[in-house]
Amino acid sequence: MKMPRPWLAVLASLLLLGGGASAQSKAAPRMAPTQGRLTPAESGGGAHPHPAMAPPQPPSRGPLTPAELATALDSIESAIQRSYVFPEKRAVILERLARGRKSGRYAGNTPGQLAEHITEDLKSASGDGHLYLIHDPAWFAAQQAGPKSSAGDSAEAFHRKQAQRQHHGLTELKVHPGNVRSMKVTGFMWVRDETGGAYDDAMRFLRDGDALIIDLRGNGGGSHAAVQYLVSHFLAPDTLLMTFQSGTQPPAQSRTLEHVPAGRLTGKPLYVLIDGRVGSAGEDFAYDVQQFKLGTLVGTRTAGAANNNALLPVAPCFQLSVSEGRPVHAVNQSNWEGTGVGPDREVPSAEALDVALSMALEGLSQRSGATAPELAEYAWARVGLEAKLLPVSLSPARLKSLAGRYGDIEVSLRDGSLWLVRPGRPPSRLVPMTEDGLFAVESSDSLRVRLPGKALELFWVTEPAPRVFARG
């Protein structure tokens, strides 16, 4: 198989950007098979697994002319007849498009309307989340850039800019109480010789955490190259990940990398957050975690879009995603197409992070070898998290009864809240944590206050006993 150009490995995140090929050559598939082992530069590809996950479409121009519509439909039908991965479904799909054309369903459509109608018909006929049409004039224009175009107008520059503006999909790194560290991956973007560096920095950050959380919620997918790079940190070198089947072409394999600059992150508790908006390459990583038993999946079942897709330009302003192959996982010789990846702990998407943090802290509290200061830190963090998950509310009368002076510290009541006023420090609002009078200090994660009635107790995360101030 002819190797794709390097820039073709730079394919869009399913949620955040489109990707594809020039007018002269088709795009590399989401998990592009090549002969032998895939390197990140060789295993590119990705697209929106389902139109519901696509970015907002640009303001539409007027309706397509009859000639533009006919040309677009001819291109779409030709691509499906030539390339769609399941030959037995081609006739049904083409019949649905022919019915739409004959009925006038597509006539007079704006580009946005046509993309919506075509996608509905493709999806209905195939049940395939990687078969869709997107109105994307910026992407289409980038694919038309010829050799005489400026470097800034090229498809490569288009994808690089999109990836750089989203930090290659790595949009948030955070240290949570208890030194649980999380990384948010909004899309599996890949820019050759650039994205790997962003992952290296992120993995060095995660490496020092006691437990790790990778948040994939809303991640529509992108490039297998990025998944391959990420999962290589959690598996031994040269581990077989996927075998790609594509028509009559010889199968090709993807394996973990021999070397990752940040080092392997094996042996640490790993939690991965998923939901119904996770698709394609996002599911690829979640499936690896599940099949290789690398960690715990928390959230809801994913979208179920596994097929390898190519992104093709369709005049005058579209990108067409066509499934051209399918991945076969090394562990179970199957994939997640149509079924999605189910969680180990099913919780609503909005609660997944807090639940994963709770699970991580509970597990860390029970691990052998934890030091006394670490156990105290985990316990402190668990109390805070439980208060967030099960918030309490104290009555105005109860709050009023707790206001007063405690030594040189004053607790005042204003605007329905208690405020801690210490000499030489700005006032801090107290937030109830438990019914028995434990409060968080809004301006500090390391200080808490207990007001049992006749005293004030200051608890510091680093001190084994509270400082007590009598009421007077």
Buried (B, 14 or more C-beta within 10 A) or exposed (E): EEEBBBBBBBBBBBBBBBBBBBBEBBBBBBBBBBEEBBBBBBBBBBBBBBBBBBBEBEEBEEBBEEEBBEBBBEBBBEBBEEBBBEEEBBEEBBEBBEEBBEEEBBEEBBBBBBBBBBBBBBBEBBEBBBBBBBBBBEBBBBBBBEEEEEEEEBBBBBBBBBBBEBBBBBBEBEEBBBBBBBBBBBBBBBBBEBBBEBBBEBBEBBBEBBBBBBBBBBBBBBBBBBBBBBBBBBBEEEBBBBBBBBEEBEEBBBBBBEEBEBEBBEEBBBBBBBBBBBBBBBBBBBBBBBBBEBBBBBBBBBBBBBBBBBBBBBEBBBBBBBBBBBBBBBEEEBBBBEEBBBBBEEBEBEEBBBBBBBBBBEBBBEEEEBEEEBBBBBBBBBBBBBBBEEEEEBEEEBBEEBBBBBBEBBBBBEEEBBBBBBEEEEBBBBBBBBEEBBBBBBEEBEBBBBBEEEBBBBBBBEEEEBEEBEBE
